[in-house]
Amino acid sequence: MITARGLHKSYGSLEVLRGVDVDIEKGEFVCITGKSGAGKTTLLHILGTLDRADAGSLIIEGKKINNLKGKTLAAFRNLEIGFVFQFHHLLPEFTALENVMIPAFIGGKSKKEITQRATELLDYLGLSERLDHKPSELSGGEQQRVAVARALINSPKVVFADEPSGNLDSVSSEELHQLLFKLRDDFGHTFVIVTHNKELARLSDRELPMLDGKLLD
């Protein structure tokens, strides 16, 4: 699914990634762990095409990401990659259903198709009675489930998540973790997750610990 070789990234004089090699298989549930400042989020953003490495190569589903730019890269990201962040980033003026539909509208799909898909996802995630609720009317756990549905609306091959349960209480965190594993088992999504949660990392297929900009063996 993902092959990265020799990824380097610096911000000014600060070297954040120091030659990262990683392979992630289709359907894997992988957790990237390590202390703050280890380079976890930078690596996630580069693997997810939100940022570019200064050096190195990245291939996702056979596509050489280094060769994609501008609208071509944006279209690939929209259709093939889903994102879930610590803070859900839902748009406050839109309902749960509308928030989920936005990436599919960007992808150029029909309103009828999008509405059906978004409704089915929210129902699967236990939010069938929250379709018309705005983010302010939802609990933290419900908001994050809406964000998960939004990440899945275009049926991406891989979902990247940055501390997805970091802003939730322990009960909501556990519910979200079980939901992510269920999604992988039911639909075959590949998950790459940055987390400080030791339990989530323990349950994952593989833990990739980072230290000082490198993945540890």
Secondary structure, DSSP 8 states (H G I E B T S, - for coil): -EEEEEEEEEETTEEEEEEEEEEE-TT-EEEEE--TTSSHHHHHHHHTTSS--SEEEEEETTEEGGG--HHHHHHHHHHHEEEEESS----TTS-HHHHHHHHHHHTT--HHHHHHHHHHHHHHTT-TT-TT--GGGS-HHHHHHHHHHHHHTT--SEEEEESTTTTS-HHHHHHHHHHHHHHHHHH--EEEEE---HHHHHHSSEEEEEETTEE--
